[in-house]
């Protein structure tokens, strides 16, 4: 009965406030054929990852690169087995992430969840569980939502409706043990120190995790500090494998370039 009521209310909302007639980002009028409810200008602003990628973390690799790994992955081992990403984190993506996190535009996360599902359709990957990276209580209180959870929920919905062997969403699998510093101003080593022990598996969920493979969901991948801290916690909690899916990832830049950016 409750499910029927939810369906009725969703259809009523669509009839009164039809979706897909305005661009989700800029508000321009569009028709229902537009992918992700975005106009041509907005969808054209994304830096889509379509070519070679790092075989470990999924960052876009330049055509001139001769190696299999990005500079970060050549320097560090990661706890996750393999990462996938949809976009390169450029100025356009940065602005959308700022809107999503700090301007109350949580609805963008549903669109990004669709982008993530389409990215995974291209991969022959079977996992048991989808786990979003948790935010701290303080940030959740200020923001009102966890953007990674919204993306993960949308991904799970699409996977269940359209895919095969749909994994289960586990929104409470990981917990933060403490509030951590904002990572933007920290170098890679400082980020890893700040996140050491910051994530643990929910004791009530350990039995469900035991022997299962996990797809970890986050919005942005840069140095991999957050992904590794979460992946380590999941593996120590009993997961058999951890894969990573992020909406956007930083470019394949040398460590010296990243340090120079941090200091400017």
Phi, psi and omega in degrees: 000316179296321180295320178298320178295319179297318179297315180300314181294323178295317179291324177295318178298320179294324180290321182278318181236076185299136178275172174065024173250350175230141177300131183298330184269307188255347178087002178294148179289135180224175173253174189286354180277351185288131179296134177060021182055043179239143176285170182299320182296316183289317181290332178286345179281344181288145174263084185291140175270107184235347183256217181293145178228159173300131184289350179257303188260342177093004176297151175294139179247137178293154180299332183281348182289134181262346184270173179266341186241151174286171182300318180299314184287340173287334182272330189228146168273148180243153179281331178282153183285314182204144179246153176229145179217155185260323188225153168273136187281089177257191182297322180295313179296323179298318180296319178294322177294322177296318177297319182294316187274324192238355181246013176073018182265058181297338180297337178298332183296329177294318177299317181294328175296323175295318177301317180296319180297315179298325177296318183285340176299333181280354183248143175267072185240128175243124177229163182267324188227147171249124185233119176278150172291127181281153171258162179290161180298322180296314180291324177296321179294317181288320185275324181093352181197161173256111185297327179292325177293319179298316178296317180296320180296317179295318177301314180296321178298313180295320181297318181291322184281324190241340185258183176247153178054052184293129176285161180269140176279130178236083186292338184250019183294318180256146176231146173273138180272341183196164173285135180245162178297156169295131190275347187302326185270003184255148175280171184305319180294317179295324178297316181293324177294319182294331185262000181298121179072013184280347181233141174221158175282135176302121182304330181286348184252358187300321181296324179288333182278331188307119177075008182262151173267145190235140167253111182273132185246129174216165182278314186229141175241124176240278180267345180091007183297314180294315180300319181290320179298318179290317181297319178298317179297319181293317180294318178292336178277355175121357179296145179278331183200151175228126172249159185235134174230123178235153177293312184225153178223151179292165180287169180275078184251148179295151180306324180296325179291320178296319180293322179296319178297320182296327185273348180271000000 
